[in-house]
Amino acid sequence: MATARKPIASLRWWIGGLLFASTVINYIDRQTLTLLAPYLKLQYHWTNSGYANIAITFRVAYSIGRPPSADLWIGSAHGAA
């Protein structure tokens, strides 16, 4: 005997809320290195070019680690095939 499952109330809003929260956390996480730059330069005695090399390394690693499906989704959002 199978029992009927009760649908989760407001499931779309929960999913939307989780997506929003993850987007906010991702944005804050990306800005952390920029906000901490002056303190990191003082503590580790970095020059501007040294800090730039570290920032570029993080950005390159982020773009390499980005899933290929993100390119398809972004392309379709802007009307590209």
C-alpha positions, 0 to 999 in steps of 0.5 A, a space after each residue: 500500500 503506497 502512501 501519498 507524499 505531501 508536497 513541501 509548502 513553498 518549495 520554490 521560495 526555499 530553492 530561490 532563497 538558497 540560491 540567493 544566499 549562495 550568491 551573496 556568500 559567493 560575492 562576499 567571498 570574492 571581495 574578501 581578498 580585496 578588502 584585506 589587501 592593505 592588511 595582508 601587504 603590511 603583515 607579509 611585506 608584499 609589494 603591489 606587484 606581489 599582491 597583483 600576482 596573488 590576485 591574478 592567480 586566484 582569478 585564473 584558478 577560479 576561471 579554470 575551476 568554473 564548470 563548463 555548464 556555466 558557459 552554456 547557461 551564461 551564453 543562453 541568458 544573453 541570447 547566444 546559442 
